[in-house]
Structures are given as structure tokens and as C-alpha cells.
Amino acid sequence: MGICSTRWMLWRTVGLLTFCGVFPAVAQERASIAFYNVENLYDTVPSAFYDDREYTPTGRLKWGGERYTTKLRNLSRVIDAMSPDVIGLAEVESERAVRELVMTLRTDYNYIHRTTSDRRGMDVVLLYKGDKWIPERVFQVSSASGREFLYVRGELSGERVDLVVCHLLSQFNGYERRAISLSRLYRFVDSLHRSDPGARVVVVGDFNANPTDRVMRKAFHTERRVADGSVFLFNPLYAMWRRGYGSYVYRDRWNLYDNIFLDHGFLSGKGWRYDRSGVFVREWMLSGGDMLRRGYPLRSFSSGAYTGGFSDHLPVFVEFIR
């Protein structure tokens, strides 16, 4: 047995950036859940319900078939390389885009998509391997911001898991609006535990905030168990964040906006237990050469210029054993 430590050079990446626990000597069953903000996965068809003119063949970004197909192939390359059993996605425009992404993947995934009331038409989606995840209940939860949370109760290889996928408002929105959305998310997770103390909940998403930001600490009670017995959520990526690693770059600083929260049922007891987590990265997912943002996630557009990349975010993941 031993402790795993990983170093990450920003543009000399060799694999996974992980925060690892102690590895047992015997083989055990494994399962994985991931999240990926795919950054503006628009289809090419103009919408009648919101303004997506930029992401059309005649729009400013000239979002035609070739660029759309490149985006699908790039995202598929990342997801296929990760191959998680379940993965939540953010910033997907439509079910058409979801369907065509699934058709582009080499890995066999089913999907769950629900349209949100986001003003840009951005939805959250769940992809899952049918032989590992069986959905039992699906509905949306109001966020008070137009970006409804996606709740899916399912069985992960025969064991119930309650999964929530979210995409919180950006920091360009007021603190109070963001705090209200986060508070609603926390109260919903807490309600799952109050109705069933044995519930095991996983929350994944783009929170547009770092784990140590005030809005996160206040709404999610991430530093200690609250006095009234409300559920205490564990962020397995927190230690990695404290060491300076992240999933998104803003103003030359790495941030951990993409987060995973687990309830403490995954830290002990029978069934699935937390094993490791991290940011998934490969060198080909980062900008290189003479690019202005060398070592940053390679996105589709940079300063308005088409760069044909993947996303401005890196995906995050968690793995369980039993």
C-alpha cells in the first residue's frame, strides 16, 4: 500500500491530476462519476426561443457544419479518454446537440436531457453507461436563476445513488442571486437526507466559485457540521485546490469552479466508498506552441478568433470502490 502524489506541469501534462487515497492490495469493483462544462455546445439551427445568432452559419462566429463537427469530435475525444460510468455536462444547447454528441462517441452512452429556462438556452445533461447506471427518477429543481438543477435517482451497479447536476450563475451576477441559488441547492440535498437518512448523494457541476469563496462557504456549510444536524458535504477536490490546481483559468489564475460534493456516507460503511478524485487532463487538451494562453484549456474561440479546441474548462471526476 502507498500514498499517491501527482505533479502537474501546466503544458507538460502526462495524465490525470488526482488526489488519491490509500490503494488496497486486492482488486475491487470500481465506478466513476464525472462532470464537464463543454463550453457552448450549440447546434447550427437558429432557435425561435432565444438569441443564438452568433452560433449559426451566418452569425458572427460562423458556426457552420465543419466547426460544429470539430467541436463534437473534440468533446468525444475527451469523454472517450475518460470513459466515466456517469458524466454530467453543462452548456449544451439542445437535445439535438446531445444526440449528435452521443452518436460521435465511441463509448456507448445513454442520455438524459431536460430543457431549462436559461436565457442563453444552455442546458445540463447526464450521460451514462446503461450497464452501470439505471435511472429510476428524474426531475428538475428550481434554482431561482433560470438554470434548473437536474436530479436523477438511480442505481450505480445495483446501489442507489442520488445525483444532482448543476450550473450556477457566473460571478458577473450579483452575490445575492448566486447565494440564493446555492442555498436552494443545499436545501434540496438536505431534504433528500431528511426524507431518507440512508440516501447517498453526489452533487456535480460548475459552481462558478472556488470552494473557499464566501458564497460557497455560507450556502454549503463546507467547513463544519451545522448545529441543526443538516447534511455535511465533503468536497474531495478541496485538498487539490489548496495546492493550487484547478479546472478553469481566469486572469492567469487557476480556479476550481467545477466541483464535486459527496455526503459522508461515501467515506465509511458498506457499498460504494470514495477512493480518489481529480481533474482529468491530457496535453492535447491544452493550448501550446506560440498561443497566447499557453498551458490553458484549449477552447473553441480565444479573443474572438477560432482556435478549434475543446472547452475553456477541464473535466473533474470521482471514483468509488467496493
N, C-alpha and C positions, 0 to 999 in steps of 0.2 A: 504494500500500500504506500501511497505517497501523495503529496500535495502538488497540484498542477499550477504552474505560473506561466503566463504568456506575455511576451513583449510585442509591441506593435509599432513598427516604423510606418509613418503616415503614407509614404509612397513606395515602400518595400514590403508590402503585405504578403504574407505567406499562407494565411489561412484564417481560422476562427479567432476572434478576440473573445476569450471566455473567462468567466470567473468560476473556478472549479472547486468542488468539494473533495472529499476523500473517496477514491475509487476502490470498490471492493475487488477481491481477487477472483470471485466466482462470477460467471456470466449471469446476467439478469435481463429481464424484459425491459425494453426502453420505449418511451413515447415522447413526442416533441410537439410544442405549440410555438408559433412564431407570429410576428407582426411586421408589416412592411407598408410604409407610406410610399405609394408608387408614383407620386407627383404628377397630377394632371393627366391621367389616362382618359383622354377624351376620344370618342369615336369621331368620325368625319362628317356626321349627319347633323345639320343645324337643328337646334331644339326650338320648339314652339313655346316653351315654358320659362326659359331663362336665356340670358345673353351668352352664347358660346361662340360668337362670330370669330374670335381670334383663332379658335381651334376648328376651322373649316378650310377646305381647299382654297377658297378665295379670301380668307382672312389674313390678318397681318402676319401671322406665323406660318402661313402656307401649309396648313396641317392637312396634307393630302394622303393618299393611299400609301405612298412609299414611306413617309415619316411615321405614319401610324403603324405600319407593319414592322418597321425597325423598332419602335417602342415595344410592341408586343413581343418580338423576338428577344430583345434585351431583358425585359422583365422575366420572360420564361427562362432565360439562361440562369438568372439569379435563383428563381424558385426551384428549378430543377436541380441546381447545385446544392441548395439547402435540403430539399426534399423533406420538409416537416410533415408530420401527420395532419396537422391542422394549422392554417395560417389566416390571420385577419389582414385585410387590405383596406387602405384609406385612399381617398381621392380617385375613385373610379366613377366615371360619368353615368354609365348606363348598364343595363343588363346585356345589351349587345356587346359592349366592351368586355364585360366579364366572360361572356360565352366565347368570344373570339380569343381571349387570353387563354381560357381553358383548352380550346382547340389547338392552340400553338404549343402548349406544354407537352413535353414528353411523358411527364409523370401523370398518372391517371387521377384527376381530382373531380369531385362534385362541387357544387357551389350553392350558397345561399345569398341572395341579394334582396335588399329592400330599398326602395326609393325614399330618400329623405327630403326635407324641405329646405335644404341648404341653398342659399341664393345663387351659388355657382354651379349647382347641380352635382355636387360631389357626394358620393355615397360610400358607406363602408360595406365590406363583403366578407364572407367566410368561405374559404376553400378547404376541402377535407378529403382525405382518402377514405373511400367507402368501406374498406376492410378494417379500418382502425377507429372510425368515428361514426356513430349512428345518432343523428339529431332526433330529439323527442319533442321539443317545444321551442318555438321561435316567435319572438315579438320584439317590437321597438319600444324604447323607453324615452320619454320626453327629456330633453336636455335644457329646455328653456332658451335654446340658442338657434334652433333650426337644424342642428346636427344631431338627430336622434341616435341613441345608443342601440346597438344590435345585441340582443340577448338570445343565446342559444343554449338550451339544456340538452346534453347528450350523454352518450356512453363512450368513453375512451377505452377501447378494448375491454368492454364489459363493466366498467366502473363509471358511475355518474360523475360528471363534471359540469359545473355551471360556468359558462364562458360569456364574457361581455367584451365587445369590440367598440372602441370609441375614437372619435377625432374631435378634440376640444378646440375652442376658438383660439386664433392666433393672439399674440401679445399686442397687436395693433388695436384690439378691442379693449374696452375698459376693464379694470380689475374686478369690479363688482359682477359684471356679466360672466366673466370667467369663473369667479368664485362660486356663483350660483350653480353653474353647470357642473363643476366639480363636486359641490355639495350634494347635488341631486344624484350624481353617480355613486358617491359614497353611501348615501342613504338607501339607494336601491340595493347595493351589495349587502348592506347591513340587514335589510328586510329579508333577503334570502336566508340569512343565518337565523333571524328571529323566527321565521316560519319553519325552518328545518335546521336545527343546530348541527346536524351532520353534513350539511352542504359544504362542498369543496369548490371554491370559486377562483377563477382565473380572470383577471382584467388585463387586456392588452390594448394599446392604442398610442396615437400621437397626442400627447397632452399639451404640446406647445409650452412646456415648462420643465425645468430641471427638478429632480427630486427634492432639492434643498430650497427651492423658491417658496416664498411666503404663501402663495396661493395654494400650493400643493400641501404644505405642512398644515395649514389651517383646515383645509377641507378633508384631507385624508387621514389625519391623525397618525402620520407615519413614524413619529418619534417614540410613542409610548402607547400603552393600552389606556383608553379613556375610562373615566371613573364609572360610567354607567354600564360598562360591560359590552359596548359596541365592538363589532368585529375589528380586530387588529390586522392590518395588511402588511405583508412583507414584500419588499422590493429586492429581488435577488440581484439586480444590476447596480444597486446602490454603492457597494464597495468598489466596483469598477469605475463608477462615475467619480468617486472621491480620489481615485488615482489619475484622473484627468482624461479618461476615454469617453467617447460619445458616439452619437449616431447622426449628428447634423452639425454643420458649421455655419456660424453667423458671425460676421465681422471678425474673421480669423480666430474664432474661438470654438472649440468643440463643445457641443451641448448634448445632453441626453434627454431629448424631447420624447423619444419613443421609449415607452416604459412597459413593464410587466409587473403586476401585483398579484401575489398569492396569499390566500389565508393560511394560517399556521397549521391547518390540517395536513398540509403537504410536507411539514417538517418532521412529523413523527407518526406513529401508528401504522396500521396495515394499509395495503393498497398502494397507489402511486405516491412516491415520495420525491421531493425535489433533489436533483442531482447536480445540475450545472446550468449556467445561462451565459449569454454574451451577445455581442454584436457580430453578425456574420459579414465577412468582408473578404474579397479577393482583390488582387492587384488590378485586374481588368475592370473593376467597378469604380476605380478612382481615376481622376484626371492626371495626366502625366506629361512628359516632354516639356514643351515650351508653353504649355497652357497657363493662363493667368492664375488659376486656382489649383495649382499642382498639389496633388495629395488629397484633394477634397472629393466627395462623392461626385461622380461624373453624371451630370444632369442632361436633360434634352436640350435646354437652352441656357446660355450663360450671357448675361448682359444683353439679351435680345438676339444674340447670334445662335444659330442652330449648331449644336455640338453632337447630336445623335447619341446621347448617353442613356442612362438608366433612370436615376432618380436623384434628388438632392438629399435623400435620406438613405441610411443603411438599415437593413432589417435587424430585428432583435429576436432572440429565441430563448426558450427554456426547455430543459429536458428532464424527464422523470424516469425513475426506475422502480421496479417492484420484484 
